[in-house]
């Protein structure tokens, strides 16, 4: 079986600064892969290449064995890649269901089908063990539950490869444990989870393999 992600000799430059230098990175289906390093090591830059946010780069990228090059996050999403950023992109005044389906809402008679949206979120939450009230307003949710909405958004759009960028930075200890359970559930479903972190405790807790970066290179 081909790797879920195979990035080869990825180099990213910002003017004279080299953020990634000939980085090789592979992640498999059905694993939680830790991408580890101190702040500024180039971890997020590499994953933004994978997610189609940074398009001016050198090197090759293969998704499930197919050579690929993205021109935008829309291309990455279409190939089954989702990314949950440190800073959420939710609309606080909208409900959980409305936020989850916002990128591809179901319609009925030309209008967004809110009832079907709620059913979709309920089904997703049960499938992946992400318990949440589809009717709740996002502004009323804890940070941990808001993150859960972001994960559900990615899954709704078809994410099979899920990038988590420093996901525990704003969570309580109990929310961190709940997130780790979520990642293990997604792994059991055969998905590829890439966990960007600099916290070794998290790496030891859930990752199957790790890639360590320092100053823009893999060490």
MDTraj code that builds the backbone (N, CA, C; nanometers):
import mdtraj as md
import numpy as np

residues = "UNK UNK UNK UNK UNK UNK UNK UNK UNK UNK UNK UNK UNK UNK UNK UNK UNK UNK UNK UNK UNK UNK UNK UNK UNK UNK UNK UNK UNK UNK UNK UNK UNK UNK UNK UNK UNK UNK UNK UNK UNK UNK UNK UNK UNK UNK UNK UNK UNK UNK UNK UNK UNK UNK UNK UNK UNK UNK UNK UNK UNK UNK UNK UNK UNK UNK UNK UNK UNK UNK UNK UNK UNK UNK UNK UNK UNK UNK UNK UNK UNK UNK UNK UNK UNK UNK UNK UNK UNK UNK UNK UNK UNK UNK UNK UNK UNK UNK UNK UNK UNK UNK UNK UNK UNK UNK UNK UNK UNK UNK UNK UNK UNK UNK UNK UNK UNK UNK UNK UNK UNK UNK UNK UNK UNK UNK UNK UNK UNK UNK UNK UNK UNK UNK UNK UNK UNK UNK UNK UNK UNK UNK UNK UNK UNK UNK UNK UNK UNK UNK UNK UNK UNK UNK UNK UNK UNK UNK UNK UNK UNK UNK UNK UNK UNK UNK UNK UNK UNK UNK UNK UNK UNK UNK UNK UNK UNK UNK UNK UNK UNK UNK UNK UNK UNK UNK UNK UNK UNK UNK UNK UNK UNK UNK UNK UNK UNK UNK UNK UNK UNK UNK UNK UNK UNK UNK UNK UNK UNK UNK UNK UNK UNK UNK UNK UNK UNK UNK UNK".split()
xyz = np.array([
    [0.0841, -0.1197, 0.0000],
    [0.0000, 0.0000, 0.0000],
    [0.0876, 0.1247, 0.0000],
    [0.0501, 0.2222, -0.0850],
    [0.1257, 0.3470, -0.0917],
    [0.1049, 0.4276, 0.0359],
    [0.2042, 0.5102, 0.0686],
    [0.1889, 0.6007, 0.1819],
    [0.0743, 0.6972, 0.1555],
    [0.0067, 0.7386, 0.2618],
    [-0.0958, 0.8410, 0.2470],
    [-0.0334, 0.9702, 0.1966],
    [0.0806, 1.0061, 0.2558],
    [0.1525, 1.1278, 0.2184],
    [0.2986, 1.0927, 0.1946],
    [0.3522, 1.1397, 0.0833],
    [0.4942, 1.1210, 0.0527],
    [0.5459, 1.2517, -0.0063],
    [0.6169, 1.3294, 0.0748],
    [0.6722, 1.4568, 0.0308],
    [0.8228, 1.4406, 0.0152],
    [0.8754, 1.4828, -0.0987],
    [1.0157, 1.4589, -0.1300],
    [1.0881, 1.5888, -0.1654],
    [1.1948, 1.6149, -0.0923],
    [1.2838, 1.7284, -0.1200],
    [1.2072, 1.8608, -0.1266],
    [1.1184, 1.8813, -0.0300],
    [1.0397, 2.0039, -0.0286],
    [1.1248, 2.1204, 0.0230],
    [1.1333, 2.2249, -0.0570],
    [1.2056, 2.3457, -0.0189],
    [1.1125, 2.4658, -0.0330],
    [1.1050, 2.5447, 0.0734],
    [1.0200, 2.6643, 0.0749],
    [1.1058, 2.7838, 0.1143],
    [1.0993, 2.8889, 0.0326],
    [1.1751, 3.0102, 0.0608],
    [1.0806, 3.1293, 0.0750],
    [1.1121, 3.2151, 0.1701],
    [1.0459, 3.3445, 0.1834],
    [1.1538, 3.4504, 0.1691],
    [1.1633, 3.5092, 0.0492],
    [1.2743, 3.5980, 0.0153],
    [1.4062, 3.5217, 0.0349],
    [1.4905, 3.5659, 0.1267],
    [1.6192, 3.4991, 0.1461],
    [1.6159, 3.3950, 0.2580],
    [1.5014, 3.3833, 0.3233],
    [1.4880, 3.2884, 0.4339],
    [1.4391, 3.1536, 0.3806],
    [1.5118, 3.0464, 0.4151],
    [1.4707, 2.9112, 0.3766],
    [1.3973, 2.8490, 0.4945],
    [1.2652, 2.8312, 0.4778],
    [1.1831, 2.7770, 0.5864],
    [1.1865, 2.6243, 0.5899],
    [1.1897, 2.5626, 0.4722],
    [1.2071, 2.4172, 0.4595],
    [1.3171, 2.3930, 0.3577],
    [1.4101, 2.3033, 0.3902],
    [1.5201, 2.2760, 0.2976],
    [1.5276, 2.1272, 0.2674],
    [1.4841, 2.0899, 0.1470],
    [1.4887, 1.9517, 0.0975],
    [1.4336, 1.8538, 0.2014],
    [1.3127, 1.8812, 0.2466],
    [1.2498, 1.7995, 0.3501],
    [1.1796, 1.6781, 0.2881],
    [1.2093, 1.5615, 0.3419],
    [1.1368, 1.4386, 0.3083],
    [1.0429, 1.4059, 0.4238],
    [0.9181, 1.3734, 0.3902],
    [0.8198, 1.3415, 0.4948],
    [0.7208, 1.2397, 0.4407],
    [0.7005, 1.1321, 0.5174],
    [0.6038, 1.0295, 0.4801],
    [0.5120, 0.9978, 0.5979],
    [0.3847, 0.9802, 0.5698],
    [0.2875, 0.9394, 0.6712],
    [0.1975, 0.8316, 0.6118],
    [0.1604, 0.7346, 0.6935],
    [0.0870, 0.6171, 0.6457],
    [-0.0603, 0.6246, 0.6810],
    [-0.1378, 0.5437, 0.6120],
    [-0.2781, 0.5270, 0.6477],
    [-0.2881, 0.4547, 0.7816],
    [-0.3865, 0.4917, 0.8617],
    [-0.4101, 0.4243, 0.9893],
    [-0.3033, 0.4484, 1.0924],
    [-0.2453, 0.5693, 1.0910],
    [-0.1465, 0.6028, 1.1938],
    [-0.1619, 0.7479, 1.2375],
    [-0.1152, 0.7743, 1.3581],
    [-0.0980, 0.9114, 1.4048],
    [0.0511, 0.9409, 1.3962],
    [0.0880, 1.0330, 1.3100],
    [0.2289, 1.0634, 1.2858],
    [0.2614, 1.1975, 1.3497],
    [0.3549, 1.1983, 1.4407],
    [0.3948, 1.3209, 1.5075],
    [0.4983, 1.3973, 1.4268],
    [0.4699, 1.5246, 1.4018],
    [0.5660, 1.6137, 1.3374],
    [0.6144, 1.7089, 1.4464],
    [0.7370, 1.6868, 1.4890],
    [0.7848, 1.7427, 1.6153],
    [0.9005, 1.8393, 1.5921],
    [0.9069, 1.9414, 1.6759],
    [1.0174, 2.0362, 1.6713],
    [0.9807, 2.1625, 1.7453],
    [1.0816, 2.2416, 1.7784],
    [1.0561, 2.3653, 1.8512],
    [0.9844, 2.4653, 1.7606],
    [0.9332, 2.5720, 1.8193],
    [0.8699, 2.6770, 1.7408],
    [0.9690, 2.7326, 1.6391],
    [0.9222, 2.7483, 1.5143],
    [1.0094, 2.7991, 1.4094],
    [1.0894, 2.6930, 1.3378],
    [1.0624, 2.5648, 1.3683],
    [1.1391, 2.4560, 1.3060],
    [1.0986, 2.4305, 1.1610],
    [0.9808, 2.4806, 1.1211],
    [0.9349, 2.4592, 0.9831],
    [0.8227, 2.3584, 0.9703],
    [0.7684, 2.3139, 1.0822],
    [0.6638, 2.2108, 1.0806],
    [0.5362, 2.2586, 1.0111],
    [0.4871, 2.3728, 1.0569],
    [0.3626, 2.4249, 1.0001],
    [0.3812, 2.4650, 0.8546],
    [0.4965, 2.5190, 0.8213],
    [0.5241, 2.5540, 0.6811],
    [0.5118, 2.4321, 0.5917],
    [0.5704, 2.3207, 0.6345],
    [0.5635, 2.1979, 0.5550],
    [0.4192, 2.1525, 0.5370],
    [0.3409, 2.1592, 0.6436],
    [0.2019, 2.1148, 0.6343],
    [0.1151, 2.2118, 0.5552],
    [0.1541, 2.3381, 0.5531],
    [0.0806, 2.4319, 0.4684],
    [0.1073, 2.4070, 0.3209],
    [0.2220, 2.3501, 0.2895],
    [0.2467, 2.3029, 0.1535],
    [0.1518, 2.1874, 0.1225],
    [0.1420, 2.0938, 0.2150],
    [0.0544, 1.9777, 0.1955],
    [-0.0907, 2.0215, 0.1797],
    [-0.1306, 2.1272, 0.2504],
    [-0.2684, 2.1734, 0.2469],
    [-0.2950, 2.2750, 0.1347],
    [-0.1950, 2.3026, 0.0529],
    [-0.2145, 2.3913, -0.0615],
    [-0.2120, 2.5387, -0.0292],
    [-0.1659, 2.5749, 0.0913],
    [-0.1590, 2.7158, 0.1288],
    [-0.0335, 2.7830, 0.0738],
    [0.0760, 2.7067, 0.0673],
    [0.1998, 2.7559, 0.0090],
    [0.2241, 2.6780, -0.1197],
    [0.2221, 2.7491, -0.2307],
    [0.2286, 2.6811, -0.3602],
    [0.3611, 2.7017, -0.4326],
    [0.4386, 2.8011, -0.3896],
    [0.5667, 2.8277, -0.4567],
    [0.6771, 2.7536, -0.3821],
    [0.6900, 2.6279, -0.4140],
    [0.7893, 2.5451, -0.3454],
    [0.8546, 2.4506, -0.4444],
    [0.9675, 2.3983, -0.4051],
    [1.0381, 2.2979, -0.4842],
    [1.0102, 2.1603, -0.4252],
    [1.0299, 2.0571, -0.5060],
    [1.0117, 1.9205, -0.4595],
    [0.8838, 1.8586, -0.5131],
    [0.8626, 1.7315, -0.4762],
    [0.7487, 1.6549, -0.5252],
    [0.6627, 1.6065, -0.4099],
    [0.5357, 1.5844, -0.4408],
    [0.4416, 1.5383, -0.3389],
    [0.3501, 1.4322, -0.3996],
    [0.3314, 1.3236, -0.3244],
    [0.2447, 1.2136, -0.3674],
    [0.1392, 1.1895, -0.2600],
    [0.0136, 1.1799, -0.3013],
    [-0.0963, 1.1480, -0.2120],
    [-0.1509, 1.0108, -0.2519],
    [-0.1374, 0.9160, -0.1613],
    [-0.1774, 0.7772, -0.1885],
    [-0.1127, 0.7257, -0.3173],
    [0.0130, 0.7632, -0.3361],
    [0.0897, 0.7129, -0.4496],
    [0.0758, 0.7924, -0.5773],
    [-0.0105, 0.8941, -0.5790],
    [-0.0338, 0.9726, -0.7004],
    [0.0374, 1.1069, -0.6894],
    [0.1217, 1.1374, -0.7863],
    [0.1938, 1.2643, -0.7849],
    [0.0947, 1.3799, -0.7949],
    [0.1106, 1.4760, -0.7062],
    [0.0109, 1.5820, -0.6921],
    [0.0798, 1.7151, -0.6680],
    [0.0159, 1.8212, -0.7155],
    [0.0603, 1.9568, -0.6815],
    [-0.0633, 2.0437, -0.6662],
    [-0.0765, 2.1077, -0.5521],
    [-0.1943, 2.1859, -0.5226],
    [-0.1702, 2.3338, -0.5525],
    [-0.2757, 2.4001, -0.5980],
    [-0.2688, 2.5444, -0.6210],
    [-0.3465, 2.6224, -0.5154],
    [-0.4195, 2.5496, -0.4286],
    [-0.4985, 2.6150, -0.3239],
    [-0.5462, 2.5094, -0.2256],
    [-0.5924, 2.5508, -0.1067],
    [-0.6521, 2.4542, -0.0142],
    [-0.7726, 2.3810, -0.0745],
    [-0.8415, 2.4455, -0.1662],
    [-0.9557, 2.3804, -0.2313],
    [-0.9110, 2.2530, -0.3019],
    [-0.7940, 2.2576, -0.3652],
    [-0.7393, 2.1374, -0.4313],
    [-0.7100, 2.0289, -0.3282],
    [-0.6516, 2.0681, -0.2149],
    [-0.6174, 1.9708, -0.1106],
    [-0.7429, 1.9068, -0.0522],
    [-0.8445, 1.9880, -0.0266],
    [-0.9706, 1.9357, 0.0271],
    [-1.0316, 1.8358, -0.0701],
    [-1.0253, 1.8668, -0.1984],
    [-1.0798, 1.7759, -0.3001],
    [-1.0067, 1.6424, -0.3021],
    [-0.8805, 1.6404, -0.2561],
    [-0.8015, 1.5178, -0.2498],
    [-0.8097, 1.4512, -0.1122],
    [-0.9010, 1.4991, -0.0278],
    [-0.9234, 1.4339, 0.1010],
    [-0.8304, 1.4782, 0.2118],
    [-0.7805, 1.6012, 0.2035],
    [-0.6912, 1.6533, 0.3075],
    [-0.7625, 1.7640, 0.3840],
    [-0.7594, 1.7547, 0.5161],
    [-0.8168, 1.8582, 0.6013],
    [-0.7124, 1.9083, 0.6979],
    [-0.7276, 2.0332, 0.7406],
    [-0.6321, 2.0907, 0.8362],
    [-0.7081, 2.1702, 0.9413],
    [-0.6811, 2.1389, 1.0674],
    [-0.7387, 2.2132, 1.1794],
    [-0.6292, 2.3046, 1.2330],
    [-0.6484, 2.4342, 1.2156],
    [-0.5470, 2.5326, 1.2516],
    [-0.5557, 2.5680, 1.4000],
    [-0.4506, 2.6327, 1.4493],
    [-0.4506, 2.6778, 1.5886],
    [-0.5635, 2.7771, 1.6134],
    [-0.5862, 2.8646, 1.5171],
    [-0.6913, 2.9655, 1.5298],
    [-0.8102, 2.9219, 1.4443],
    [-0.9218, 2.9011, 1.5082],
    [-1.0378, 2.8452, 1.4409],
    [-1.1005, 2.9466, 1.3443],
    [-1.1699, 2.8939, 1.2443],
    [-1.2371, 2.9786, 1.1449],
    [-1.3881, 2.9555, 1.1496],
    [-1.4438, 2.9643, 1.2696],
    [-1.5862, 2.9413, 1.2891],
    [-1.6610, 3.0743, 1.2949],
    [-1.7906, 3.0679, 1.2645],
    [-1.8773, 3.1852, 1.2753],
    [-1.9523, 3.1748, 1.4080],
    [-1.9159, 3.2558, 1.5077],
    [-1.9719, 3.2396, 1.6424],
    [-2.1235, 3.2486, 1.6497],
    [-2.1844, 3.3301, 1.5643],
    [-2.3293, 3.3506, 1.5713],
    [-2.4097, 3.2372, 1.5091],
    [-2.3421, 3.1452, 1.4410],
    [-2.4101, 3.0340, 1.3752],
    [-2.4060, 2.9093, 1.4627],
    [-2.4917, 2.8126, 1.4307],
    [-2.4959, 2.6880, 1.5061],
    [-2.3828, 2.5957, 1.4637],
    [-2.3663, 2.4895, 1.5398],
    [-2.2684, 2.3866, 1.5061],
    [-2.2948, 2.3320, 1.3664],
    [-2.4191, 2.2931, 1.3407],
    [-2.4543, 2.2351, 1.2108],
    [-2.4265, 2.3318, 1.0968],
    [-2.4619, 2.4581, 1.1141],
    [-2.4398, 2.5572, 1.0095],
    [-2.2911, 2.5750, 0.9817],
    [-2.2096, 2.5735, 1.0854],
    [-2.0651, 2.5865, 1.0669],
    [-2.0055, 2.4657, 0.9973],
    [-2.0517, 2.3470, 1.0312],
    [-1.9952, 2.2255, 0.9724],
    [-2.0213, 2.2189, 0.8223],
    [-2.1424, 2.2525, 0.7793],
    [-2.1788, 2.2347, 0.6376],
    [-2.1560, 2.3603, 0.5544],
    [-2.0996, 2.4648, 0.6140],
    [-2.0916, 2.5945, 0.5467],
    [-2.0201, 2.5866, 0.4111],
    [-1.9250, 2.4969, 0.3970],
    [-1.8514, 2.4866, 0.2709],
    [-1.9244, 2.4104, 0.1623],
    [-2.0216, 2.3287, 0.2014],
    [-2.0951, 2.2467, 0.1040],
    [-2.2323, 2.2105, 0.1630],
    [-2.3202, 2.3090, 0.1795],
    [-2.4472, 2.2831, 0.2475],
    [-2.5455, 2.2020, 0.1626],
    [-2.6270, 2.1205, 0.2286],
    [-2.7337, 2.0505, 0.1568],
    [-2.8491, 2.1470, 0.1289],
    [-2.9120, 2.1315, 0.0141],
    [-3.0216, 2.2199, -0.0244],
    [-3.1525, 2.1429, -0.0382],
    [-3.2612, 2.2153, -0.0169],
    [-3.3954, 2.1615, -0.0377],
    [-3.4815, 2.2740, -0.0923],
    [-3.5294, 2.2535, -0.2149],
    [-3.6116, 2.3548, -0.2824],
    [-3.5404, 2.4896, -0.2900],
    [-3.4101, 2.4828, -0.3176],
    [-3.3325, 2.6038, -0.3379],
    [-3.2836, 2.6721, -0.2128],
    [-3.3164, 2.6175, -0.0959],
    [-3.2742, 2.6760, 0.0305],
    [-3.1880, 2.5771, 0.1087],
    [-3.0999, 2.6287, 0.1942],
    [-3.0187, 2.5402, 0.2769],
    [-3.1102, 2.4591, 0.3683],
    [-3.0905, 2.3296, 0.3667],
    [-3.1734, 2.2375, 0.4454],
    [-3.1141, 2.2253, 0.5856],
    [-3.1673, 2.3040, 0.6790],
    [-3.1127, 2.3058, 0.8146],
    [-3.1373, 2.1744, 0.8876],
    [-3.2523, 2.1149, 0.8644],
    [-3.2829, 1.9879, 0.9303],
    [-3.1853, 1.8799, 0.8854],
    [-3.1592, 1.8739, 0.7554],
    [-3.0640, 1.7760, 0.7034],
    [-2.9231, 1.8063, 0.7536],
    [-2.8879, 1.9342, 0.7654],
    [-2.7565, 1.9719, 0.8179],
    [-2.7384, 1.9184, 0.9587],
    [-2.8407, 1.9305, 1.0405],
    [-2.8344, 1.8801, 1.1775],
    [-2.8222, 1.7281, 1.1796],
    [-2.8936, 1.6607, 1.0891],
    [-2.8839, 1.5147, 1.0804],
    [-2.7426, 1.4723, 1.0422],
    [-2.6842, 1.5436, 0.9474],
    [-2.5479, 1.5116, 0.9026],
    [-2.4490, 1.5209, 1.0185],
    [-2.4577, 1.6281, 1.0947],
    [-2.3660, 1.6467, 1.2069],
    [-2.3885, 1.5404, 1.3129],
    [-2.5145, 1.5064, 1.3378],
    [-2.5450, 1.4011, 1.4344],
    [-2.4840, 1.2683, 1.3916],
    [-2.4972, 1.2367, 1.2633],
    [-2.4423, 1.1112, 1.2099],
    [-2.2898, 1.1102, 1.2202],
    [-2.2268, 1.2215, 1.1827],
    [-2.0806, 1.2298, 1.1910],
    [-2.0322, 1.2181, 1.3349],
    [-2.1008, 1.2854, 1.4262],
    [-2.0579, 1.2837, 1.5661],
    [-2.0682, 1.1436, 1.6246],
    [-2.1701, 1.0695, 1.5843],
    [-2.1854, 0.9323, 1.6330],
    [-2.0822, 0.8396, 1.5702],
    [-2.0544, 0.8595, 1.4425],
    [-1.9578, 0.7741, 1.3728],
    [-1.8176, 0.7873, 1.4316],
    [-1.7794, 0.9096, 1.4653],
    [-1.6419, 0.9347, 1.5089],
    [-1.6282, 0.9625, 1.6577],
    [-1.7358, 0.9468, 1.7324],
    [-1.7284, 0.9669, 1.8769],
    [-1.7032, 1.1107, 1.9167],
    [-1.7549, 1.2048, 1.8381],
    [-1.7368, 1.3472, 1.8640],
    [-1.8706, 1.4056, 1.9100],
    [-1.9077, 1.3748, 2.0314],
    [-2.0385, 1.4141, 2.0827],
    [-2.0528, 1.5656, 2.0878],
    [-2.1616, 1.6151, 2.0273],
    [-2.1869, 1.7592, 2.0265],
    [-2.3320, 1.7827, 1.9870],
    [-2.3875, 1.8924, 2.0294],
    [-2.5255, 1.9291, 1.9958],
    [-2.5252, 2.0085, 1.8657],
    [-2.5820, 1.9556, 1.7568],
    [-2.5798, 2.0263, 1.6284],
    [-2.6501, 2.1611, 1.6332],
    [-2.7435, 2.1770, 1.7279],
    [-2.8222, 2.3009, 1.7363],
    [-2.7572, 2.4078, 1.8232],
    [-2.6499, 2.3725, 1.8935],
    [-2.5846, 2.4683, 1.9824],
    [-2.5197, 2.5807, 1.9031],
    [-2.5229, 2.7014, 1.9599],
    [-2.4568, 2.8152, 1.8970],
    [-2.3076, 2.8101, 1.9324],
    [-2.2226, 2.8303, 1.8337],
    [-2.0784, 2.8171, 1.8535],
    [-2.0269, 2.9126, 1.9617],
    [-2.0831, 3.0303, 1.9713],
    [-2.0390, 3.1270, 2.0709],
    [-2.0600, 3.0784, 2.2140],
    [-2.1458, 2.9780, 2.2314],
    [-2.1751, 2.9237, 2.3643],
    [-2.0877, 2.8033, 2.3994],
    [-2.0014, 2.7616, 2.3065],
    [-1.9221, 2.6401, 2.3259],
    [-1.7878, 2.6696, 2.3907],
    [-1.7346, 2.5711, 2.4633],
    [-1.5982, 2.5791, 2.5137],
    [-1.5004, 2.5701, 2.3970],
    [-1.3752, 2.6050, 2.4224],
    [-1.2736, 2.5972, 2.3176],
    [-1.2589, 2.4535, 2.2678],
    [-1.2646, 2.3574, 2.3592],
    [-1.2522, 2.2174, 2.3203],
    [-1.3623, 2.1741, 2.2262],
    [-1.4850, 2.2187, 2.2519],
    [-1.5977, 2.1840, 2.1650],
    [-1.5894, 2.2579, 2.0318],
    [-1.5384, 2.3792, 2.0343],
    [-1.5195, 2.4511, 1.9075],
    [-1.4189, 2.3774, 1.8188],
    [-1.3146, 2.3255, 1.8801],
    [-1.2181, 2.2458, 1.8038],
    [-1.2852, 2.1223, 1.7455],
    [-1.3750, 2.0633, 1.8206],
    [-1.4501, 1.9469, 1.7735],
    [-1.5312, 1.9829, 1.6489],
    [-1.5865, 2.1028, 1.6464],
    [-1.6609, 2.1488, 1.5292],
    [-1.5682, 2.1592, 1.4087],
    [-1.4471, 2.2095, 1.4299],
    [-1.3511, 2.2197, 1.3203],
    [-1.3153, 2.0814, 1.2649],
    [-1.2988, 1.9842, 1.3525],
    [-1.2695, 1.8480, 1.3071],
    [-1.3867, 1.7927, 1.2275],
    [-1.5080, 1.8154, 1.2766],
    [-1.6273, 1.7688, 1.2053],
    [-1.6389, 1.8351, 1.0684],
    [-1.6029, 1.9629, 1.0589],
    [-1.6033, 2.0323, 0.9295],
    [-1.5128, 1.9612, 0.8302],
    [-1.3931, 1.9282, 0.8750],
    [-1.2975, 1.8608, 0.7864],
    [-1.3487, 1.7237, 0.7449],
    [-1.4056, 1.6500, 0.8389],
    [-1.4576, 1.5167, 0.8084],
    [-1.5766, 1.5245, 0.7132],
    [-1.6611, 1.6240, 0.7324],
    [-1.7767, 1.6416, 0.6438],
    [-1.7320, 1.6667, 0.5003],
    [-1.6219, 1.7390, 0.4836],
    [-1.5711, 1.7671, 0.3498],
    [-1.4894, 1.6519, 0.2925],
    [-1.4824, 1.5403, 0.3670],
    [-1.4211, 1.4198, 0.3129],
    [-1.2770, 1.3963, 0.3511],
    [-1.2309, 1.4557, 0.4595],
    [-1.0899, 1.4413, 0.4986],
    [-1.0563, 1.2970, 0.5347],
    [-0.9576, 1.2415, 0.4671],
    [-0.8996, 1.1118, 0.5014],
    [-0.7610, 1.1311, 0.5618],
    [-0.7001, 1.2454, 0.5299],
    [-0.5727, 1.2873, 0.5883],
    [-0.6020, 1.4143, 0.6674],
    [-0.5788, 1.4101, 0.7986],
    [-0.6152, 1.5225, 0.8844],
    [-0.4909, 1.5787, 0.9523],
    [-0.4627, 1.7059, 0.9274],
    [-0.3491, 1.7747, 0.9875],
    [-0.3992, 1.8530, 1.1086],
    [-0.3380, 1.8280, 1.2235],
    [-0.3734, 1.8991, 1.3464],
    [-0.2548, 1.9868, 1.3862],
    [-0.2714, 2.1193, 1.3782],
    [-0.1610, 2.2119, 1.4026],
    [-0.1633, 2.2593, 1.5476],
    [-0.0718, 2.2072, 1.6282],
    [-0.0605, 2.2422, 1.7704],
    [-0.1993, 2.2442, 1.8361],
    [-0.2722, 2.1334, 1.8285],
    [-0.4130, 2.1353, 1.8699],
    [-0.4377, 2.1502, 2.0184],
    [-0.3382, 2.1259, 2.1015],
    [-0.3619, 2.1300, 2.2462],
    [-0.3223, 2.2626, 2.3106],
    [-0.2773, 2.3567, 2.2296],
    [-0.2239, 2.4824, 2.2838],
    [-0.3254, 2.5577, 2.3690],
    [-0.4548, 2.5454, 2.3362],
    [-0.5570, 2.6233, 2.4072],
    [-0.6533, 2.5350, 2.4871],
    [-0.6175, 2.4074, 2.5035],
    [-0.7089, 2.3139, 2.5689],
    [-0.6738, 2.2922, 2.7160],
    [-0.7748, 2.2565, 2.7938],
    [-0.7532, 2.2164, 2.9327],
    [-0.6987, 2.0743, 2.9342],
    [-0.6412, 2.0281, 3.0462],
    [-0.5921, 1.8896, 3.0534],
    [-0.6990, 1.7862, 3.0182],
    [-0.8228, 1.8062, 3.0641],
    [-0.9297, 1.7117, 3.0324],
    [-0.9633, 1.7140, 2.8837],
    [-0.9633, 1.8335, 2.8242],
    [-0.9907, 1.8443, 2.6808],
    [-0.8800, 1.7802, 2.5983],
    [-0.7560, 1.7881, 2.6475],
    [-0.6447, 1.7237, 2.5771],
    [-0.6647, 1.5732, 2.5724],
    [-0.7041, 1.5136, 2.6842],
    [-0.7294, 1.3695, 2.6881],
    [-0.8429, 1.3317, 2.5934],
    [-0.9465, 1.4142, 2.5879],
    [-1.0581, 1.3875, 2.4970],
    [-1.0132, 1.3954, 2.3521],
    [-0.9271, 1.4933, 2.3216],
    [-0.8747, 1.5047, 2.1859],
    [-0.7908, 1.3834, 2.1499],
    [-0.7079, 1.3359, 2.2411],
    [-0.6261, 1.2184, 2.2139],
    [-0.7141, 1.0965, 2.1835],
    [-0.8248, 1.0829, 2.2567],
    [-0.9202, 0.9752, 2.2292],
    [-0.9777, 0.9899, 2.0880],
    [-1.0082, 1.1131, 2.0493],
    [-1.0614, 1.1389, 1.9154],
    [-0.9619, 1.0977, 1.8086],
    [-0.8356, 1.1336, 1.8269],
    [-0.7333, 1.0987, 1.7281],
    [-0.7180, 0.9479, 1.7162],
    [-0.7268, 0.8772, 1.8288],
    [-0.7163, 0.7314, 1.8247],
    [-0.8371, 0.6707, 1.7524],
    [-0.9549, 0.7282, 1.7721],
    [-1.0747, 0.6805, 1.7010],
    [-1.0606, 0.7008, 1.5507],
    [-1.0080, 0.8148, 1.5110],
    [-0.9878, 0.8416, 1.3687],
    [-0.8842, 0.7458, 1.3092],
    [-0.7818, 0.7172, 1.3858],
    [-0.6812, 0.6205, 1.3427],
    [-0.7440, 0.4839, 1.3185],
    [-0.8314, 0.4415, 1.4089],
    [-0.8980, 0.3116, 1.3946],
    [-0.9848, 0.3052, 1.2692],
    [-1.0310, 0.4220, 1.2238],
    [-1.1107, 0.4292, 1.1014],
    [-1.0226, 0.4270, 0.9759],
    [-0.8910, 0.4157, 0.9962],
    [-0.7990, 0.4072, 0.8833],
    [-0.7478, 0.5391, 0.8309],
    [-0.7800, 0.6476, 0.8998],
    [-0.7365, 0.7780, 0.8525],
    [-0.5907, 0.8042, 0.8893],
    [-0.5296, 0.8956, 0.8178],
    [-0.3925, 0.9387, 0.8452],
    [-0.4000, 1.0693, 0.9228],
    [-0.3453, 1.0696, 1.0431],
    [-0.3468, 1.1880, 1.1278],
    [-0.2044, 1.2394, 1.1423],
    [-0.1845, 1.3662, 1.1113],
    [-0.0536, 1.4293, 1.1291],
    [-0.0657, 1.5302, 1.2427],
    [0.0054, 1.5049, 1.3497],
    [-0.0028, 1.5868, 1.4706],
    [0.1209, 1.6753, 1.4811],
    [0.1032, 1.8051, 1.4569],
    [0.2123, 1.9007, 1.4736],
    [0.2185, 1.9408, 1.6203],
    [0.3320, 1.9207, 1.6821],
    [0.3425, 1.9533, 1.8247],
    [0.4880, 1.9716, 1.8648],
    [0.5066, 2.0352, 1.9789],
    [0.6408, 2.0396, 2.0389],
    [0.6356, 1.9819, 2.1800],
    [0.5237, 1.9154, 2.2125],
    [0.5043, 1.8595, 2.3455],
    [0.5313, 1.7085, 2.3427],
    [0.6379, 1.6665, 2.4066],
    [0.6786, 1.5265, 2.4009],
    [0.5782, 1.4342, 2.4692],
    [0.5062, 1.4837, 2.5676],
    [0.4069, 1.3999, 2.6359],
    [0.2993, 1.3543, 2.5387],
    [0.2572, 1.4429, 2.4489],
    [0.1562, 1.4076, 2.3495],
    [0.2114, 1.3063, 2.2505],
    [0.3359, 1.3253, 2.2118],
    [0.3998, 1.2340, 2.1170],
    [0.4006, 1.0924, 2.1739],
    [0.4392, 1.0807, 2.3006],
    [0.4466, 0.9488, 2.3640],
    [0.3079, 0.8864, 2.3809],
    [0.2071, 0.9706, 2.3948],
    [0.0736, 0.9220, 2.4251],
    [0.0030, 0.8599, 2.3050],
    [0.0149, 0.9225, 2.1865],
    [-0.0696, 0.8774, 2.0748],
    [0.0011, 0.8470, 1.9435],
    [0.1243, 0.8918, 1.9249],
    [0.1833, 0.8768, 1.7917],
    [0.2425, 0.7380, 1.7696],
    [0.2343, 0.6938, 1.6434],
    [0.2959, 0.5665, 1.6028],
    [0.4399, 0.5874, 1.5575],
    [0.4639, 0.6989, 1.4884],
    [0.5980, 0.7346, 1.4428],
    [0.6113, 0.8864, 1.4536],
    [0.7366, 0.9326, 1.4498],
    [0.7586, 1.0772, 1.4551],
    [0.8608, 1.1194, 1.3498],
    [0.8463, 1.2422, 1.3074],
    [0.9475, 1.3089, 1.2256],
    [0.9894, 1.4335, 1.3026],
    [1.1196, 1.4510, 1.3237],
    [1.1708, 1.5638, 1.4012],
    [1.2321, 1.6654, 1.3059],
    [1.1900, 1.7917, 1.3216],
    [1.2456, 1.8997, 1.2404],
    [1.3190, 1.9995, 1.3277],
    [1.4245, 2.0551, 1.2711],
    [1.5001, 2.1592, 1.3405],
    [1.5559, 2.2547, 1.2345],
    [1.5256, 2.3843, 1.2480],
    [1.5778, 2.4860, 1.1583],
    [1.5494, 2.4542, 1.0113],
    [1.4290, 2.4038, 0.9842],
    [1.3857, 2.3829, 0.8471],
    [1.4272, 2.2528, 0.7826],
    [1.4934, 2.1646, 0.8566],
    [1.5344, 2.0358, 0.7998],
    [1.4902, 1.9226, 0.8932],
    [1.4814, 1.8024, 0.8373],
    [1.4539, 1.6840, 0.9173],
    [1.5825, 1.6345, 0.9785],
    [1.5794, 1.6087, 1.1096],
    [1.7005, 1.5656, 1.1797],
    [1.6943, 1.4180, 1.2131],
])
top = md.Topology()
chain = top.add_chain()
for i, resn in enumerate(residues, 1):
    res = top.add_residue(resn, chain, resSeq=i)
    for name in ("N", "CA", "C"):
        top.add_atom(name, md.element.get_by_symbol(name[0]), res)
traj = md.Trajectory(xyz[None], top)
